[in-house]
Amino acid sequence: MGVLRGNPLTIPDIVTKNRDKNLSRFFVEKEELEKREIVLSGENAAHAKVLRLAPGDAVTVCDGAGTDALCAVVSCGGGVLELDVRELTPSQAEPKLQCSIYMGFPKADKFEHVIQKATELGVYEIVAFPSARCVSKPDEKSLKKKLERWQKIAASAAEQSGRGRIPEVLVLGSYQEALNRAVQADKAILFYENEQATTLRMALESCTYAPSHIQTLERVVRHIFFRVEIFFMGKRIARIITSYIPLIFECQSTLQGRTCIKY
């Protein structure tokens, strides 16, 4: 086990030299960042061993809620990594926009792909729900295990992409629950293939909605009643694992400082 003795780097030195570097990143419970010293164990310690961290190295420790801690490795070995907290800062990798994605359960493992990529793109939360045409409708028993796995995928993606916050993966019981929750945002929008005139940019920038093309579908009428903006993305129909990617970029560039929830 190596131990840092005398700490060859002063506090100002390690902060100045490493503040802008892309350091190895670990997530801990929020309460841990309130301590002067942090001890990592389990998966975090195993990961540190793979990275061959040594006393004196600098790492970033995050609380998963948007706060980063610049830390120095004090000792390593015996299945633990001891860190000294040097500086606490808001995470610079988090977008100002809190953007959420709502979608019906995709089939197979497509939802895992969505969680990973949406996390890397900076979404605030990812919400799934059962709908009439969903092929995948996990029962309560299997859903508990899936939720644990989905949250781990989000944590891993947040760590890999340098984020300071782990998006929460939520499951709601019905389409109506999803709609009721979504409309509480500053702006709620819906990608609908039968809309013909309203583009995504128009939906994001408008304050009211006057649809140009409405079919007599109960679902669409319900969206209008709840003031959900409906838009289209051109003549192509994108798959669920690709359609949300341009939406996130457009929302982040257009609606800075607001909360946007979309389906």
N, C-alpha and C positions, 0 to 999 in steps of 0.2 A: 504494500500500500504506500502510495506517495503522499507526502504531507507538505504543504506550502509553509515554510518556516521564514519568518521575518518579512514575508510578502514583498518580493522585489519590485512590484508595481505599486506605486502610491495610488490612493483613491482618485485624484485628479487625472493621473496618467491613464489608468485603465478605462475611465469614462471617456476621456478625450480621444484615445486611440481606437476605441471600439464603438462609439456611438452610432456611426453611420455604416458599420459593417453588417453583412448578412451572417449573423452568428447562428450557431446551433440553437434550436428552440425547444423548450419543454413547457408543457401545460401542467399547472397545479391548481388546487382549490384556492378560491379567492382569499381565504383566511391566511394562507401560507405567505402571501406577499406582505402581510402586516408584520412579519417577523424580520429580525436582522439577519438571521441565518436560516437557510432552507436545506433540508435533507431530502434528496430524491432516492427512491427505492423502487423495487419492482420493475415494470417495463421501462420507466424513465432511466433507471440506473443501468439496465441492460443495454439500452440504446446508447447511453454515454460510454459504455465500455466498447461498443462497436465503433464509436467515433474516436476512440483512443484519447479522450480528454485527459489532461494532466493538470496538476496544481499550477495556478497562474493563468490558465486559459480563461477566456471570457465567454459567457453564454447568455442567452436571453431566456428568462422564465416569464410565462404569461399566466394570468388568472382566468383566461378564457372569456373575459368580459370587457376587454379593451385596454387593459393596463399591462405594460411591459416592465420587467425589472432587469436591469443590466447587472449581472452577477459575476463574481470571480470564483473559480474552483479552488476550494481550500484543501480538500482531500478526496481521494477516490480509492475504492477497493472494498472488499468485504460485502459486495452487493449494495453499497450505498454511495452516493455522491453528495459531499457537503459543499454548500455554496454560501458565499458572503454577498449580501445584497448591497450594491453600490449606488444605484439610481433607479427611481421609479418615474416612468413617463407614459403618457397616453400612446397607444399604438398608432404608428404613422401609416400602417398598412390598411386601416379600416376606412372604408368610404363614408362620406358624410350621409349619404342616403341609406335609409333602412328599407331595403327592398326584400319583400317576401314572395315566395313562389307557392302557389296552390295548384295541385293537380290531382286528378283521379289516379288510383293505383295503376301504375304501368304493369304490364305482364313481365314475367321472367325476372331478370336482374337489372332491368332498365332503370329502376328507381335508384339503385346503387350508383350507377353512372351519373345520374342527375345530381345526386347528393355530392359526389366528389367534385364534379365540374362547377356546379353552382357555388359551392364553398370556395373554390379557387377564384371565382369571379367576384366574390365579396357579398353574397346575399346574407340577409339578416336571419332568416329562418326559412325552413322548407316544410310545407304542410301537405299531407296526403289525405285522401278521403275516398270512400267507395261511391260509385255512381252507377247508374242503370246499365251502362255499356262496359263496365270494367270486367275484364276477364279474371284478373287477380282480385280476390276478396278474402284475405287472410282472416282466420278465426282469431278469437281472443288469445288462445294459448300460443299459437305460432306468432302472433303479432308482438307479444312481449319480447320474444327472442329476436325478432326482426328489428324492433326498435333499438335494442341494445347494440346490434350489429350496425344499424344505420348511424347511430350516434358515434360509434367508434370510427366509421368511415369519414364522418364529418370532422372529427378530431384529427385524424391522420392527414386529411386534406388541408386543414387549417395550419397544421404544423409544417407541412411540406411547402405551402404557399406563403409562409411568413406572416400569417394573420395573427392578430392579437385577440380575436374572439372566435369561439366555436359556435356556428349556427345551431340552433335547436331544431331537431327533427320532430315534428308533431304529427299525430294522427287524429282526425276528427271522425265522428260517427256517421256523418251523412253529408250529402251535398248541401243541404239547407244550413247545417251548422257552419260549413265552410263559407257560404255566402254571407251569413249573419256576421261572422267574424271579419271577413275581408272588408266589408263596407265601413268598418270602424277606422280604416286608414284614411290618410289625407286624400288619397286618390286610389281608386280600384279600377282596374282595366281587364278586359277579356278579349282574348284572341278568338275570333269567330269566323270560320271560313265563308259563310254566306253574306257577310257584310261586304259592300262593294265600293264605298267611297271614303270612309274614315280611315286614315292611315294611323300608324302608331304615333307619329309625331303630332298629328292633329289631336289625337285622344289625350296625349300627355299635356299639350299646351292649352286645351280648351277647358272652360269652366262649366259648360253645360253640354248636354248631349242631345242632338237631333238626328236620329238614325235615318239613313237614306233608304235602307232596305230591311224590312222586318218580315220574317215569315211568321205565321201564326203558331209559334212554338211557345208552350208554357214557360220553358226555361228562359227564352229571350225576353219575354214579357216580364218575367220575374227580375231579370237583370236591370231592365229599364226602371222598374218600380223602386229598386234598391239603389239607383243612381250609379250603376256600374258602366263605365265607358266601354263600348264595343268597337273593335278595330279589325282590320285585315292586314295581311302581310304579302299581298300580291296574289298572283294566279296559282302559285305553287302551294301545296299542302305539306307542311313540314312535319316530320316525326317529333314525338315528344322529347326525344333525347337531343334534338338540335334546335327546336323552335325557341326555347327560352334563352339561348345564348345571345342573339342580337337584341332581345328585349332587355336584358340586363344592362348591356352597354348603353343602349339608347336611354333607358330610365336614369342611369347614373349620370349621363351627360346633360340631360334635360331637367331633371328634378332634384338638383342638389339641395340638401337641407330639408327635404320633405320625406314623408313615409309613403311608399308606393307598394300596394299589394296587387298582384296580378295572378291570373289563372294560367 
